[in-house]
Amino acid sequence: MFKATVLIKRRSSILDPQGVAVEKGAKHLGITNIKGTRIGKLIEFYVDVDDRAAAEKEVNEYCSKLLANPIMEDFEFELSEWIPTGEEVK
Amino acid sequence: MSLKFGVVVFPGSNCDHDAYYSLKKILGYDVEFLWHKDTDLKQCSVVLLPGGFSYGDYLRTGAIARFSPIMNSVISFANKGGIVIGICNGFQILLEAGLLPGVMVRNNSLKFSCKDVYLSVDNRDTIFTSEITKDFSSIKIPVAHGEGNYFADEKLLEELVLNKQILFRYSDADGNVNGENNPNGSQLNIAGIVNKNGNVMGMMPHPERACDPTLGRTDGQLIFKSIANYILN
């Protein structure tokens, strides 16, 4: 089994109104040196196969067809070997 | 061909009954609900994807509804030339499904925008706009969305303009398009577009909420009447 951690980032060419608003909040707090805040997504899950190549293939498909919208987002992921603990199915 | 509208009901749709009411009770058209888990379009000649918050807008607006069983049928119906109209969340679903180009991002104001807007009609020679005569310098229809900021890269924008795929743009009452009347930051003030073939249309404003004269606005009727005339003639 593998644990997957997917990072989804909005392309730099696409406006991120949320990031802009959050950064305004920082200025109100007196945190003044922050620039270029952009908000993405971190998604975690487990892949129940033993073969790393098979896991990569499945995660890639999951990301490109559903988790990320390829028109505006890029994704990257990490896979680490995972010994099942029973927590995975919850 | 007989005229029959099919209104798709996703979990979280909330304008499905408004659409049904306006089409059936105000305009007198044949209408049926289509359940998202079904695959049968029940011989509808027009499929309408209504507004709402399908699947709670989880992940991205429209991202999960796009994989509902009914959507496979809607996609093949559209690819064969069937008429599909997506309103608000329905527009977002059409974008996610790839039936229309571009993406929708959060309103630049970060606020949910809920008000009447005026739309200039850029192309009156389509299935969806033929009834909007030159007498209308704009049409008045409400918007209600938090994520209606249409984004496309420059190449796609040029293509949309060149192919006359932009049907509606946010404007003032006289049809002048300017930044002041843009409720969400959409590029080129885009409020509604059609696909290249001209049979699939998506728009953020709600024409179904501008049909009943009791509510004081009826311009939405023009869009449904255009579709009906196209099918009946």
Boltz contact constraints between the chains, C-beta under 6 A:
constraints:
  - contact:
      token1: [A, 17]
      token2: [B, 106]
      max_distance: 6.0
  - contact:
      token1: [A, 17]
      token2: [B, 108]
      max_distance: 6.0
  - contact:
      token1: [A, 17]
      token2: [B, 110]
      max_distance: 6.0
  - contact:
      token1: [A, 18]
      token2: [B, 106]
      max_distance: 6.0
  - contact:
      token1: [A, 21]
      token2: [B, 110]
      max_distance: 6.0
  - contact:
      token1: [A, 69]
      token2: [B, 60]
      max_distance: 6.0
  - contact:
      token1: [A, 71]
      token2: [B, 103]
      max_distance: 6.0
  - contact:
      token1: [A, 72]
      token2: [B, 103]
      max_distance: 6.0
